[in-house]
């Protein structure tokens, strides 16, 4: 699976791992595939001064639909076929959303801010206004959608991910205020279409970190498998596992995904979780794309456990919690 991801990116896969010294149990069955219904909102207004061309055309930014399609495919493959997002509704929102203080860009004021690199402060978007404008709570309560994705311009003020609804908690940003009347919790993702799919996967990776830290917060050291999964050599010499979104197993600093330094690593163990037979081998950045953002994040996500069953009261399929925060205690 991991080598197939790297081949699809046009990268040379690492050598296959050596056979494990011990095998503790038979392989687990993968979790059955899941479909998640998605609302996609695109803030890509036309600019009068540019002859009606949209922001993406005027500034040479990426096509939101192409980004969404590749992102959905990447998450399906990284989750070993488990996670299947389906866009059930797409809204072309041809306006600039309001900031927390009520300010709204116009096409002229945004173009001026972009060229001068002087943007309105406070930058944060008015999330309650966004939730209301698109009836997100209504759509969620009527079981029309499971989550919402927003595609917008640089400095739109969106958080990379947030959560709304009853019992919403931290999802790499504070939950949306005044949204507790919903019947449950749901994620809201946001993507800057100036950037690429690699950065979109990083947003999702931080969502993973927030959710899995909460899932395991009740278990102490030695039993917290999330903390074990995220070990890297700098903090656990000779005991690196898969690291986190910003630190690969051999990273010595933030975003150090291209470090060629060889380290002893147990990343292969997580492909057979909850069996952890201790299959250590030497890895370098060639394992996850030699510094390519998207390749690293695909590699990291593909190592998240995705099997049936439970271990110490926690599902062996971590993706279930990641895609449905209502399952999180």
Buried (B, 14 or more C-beta within 10 A) or exposed (E): BBBEBBEEBEBEBBEEBEEBEEEEEEEBEBBEEBEBBBBBBBBBBBBEEBEEEBBBBBBEBBBBBEBBEBBBBBBBBBBBBBBBBEBBBBBEBEEBBBBBEEBEBEBEEBBEBBEEEEBBEEEBBBBBBBBBBBEBBEBBBEEBBBBBBBBBBBBBBBBBBBBBBBEBEBBBBEBBEEBBEBEBBBBBBBBBBBBBBBBBBBBBBBBBBBBBBBBBEEBEEEEBBBBBBBBBBBEBEEBBBBBBBBBBBBBEEEBBBBBEBBBBBBBBBBBBBBBBBEBBBEBBBBBBBBBBBBBBBBBBBBBBBBBEEEEEEBBBBBBBBBBBBEEBE
